[in-house]
């Protein structure tokens, strides 16, 4: 059963093609999740080098048992999410 929710995420590392994020609401933020760097660059407008420590909101599966099932998507900068709400 999926438990998709909007939550805060933080970029820990941004590589050429893959970035690592942490999701504090999933697994107590102890496990990182791989995401496509190009997706983060497109949403933030930042260069890959400037992504580290950026906080975003995303929809994720908080009931996922493993990092490959978290499926983060629908990225937004927090200020955009507040304006839309």
Secondary structure, 3 states (H helix, E strand, C coil): CCCEEEEEEEEEEECCCEEEEECCCCHHHCCEEEEEHHHHHHHHCCCHHHCCCCEEEEEEECCCCCHHHCCCEEEEEHHHHHHHC
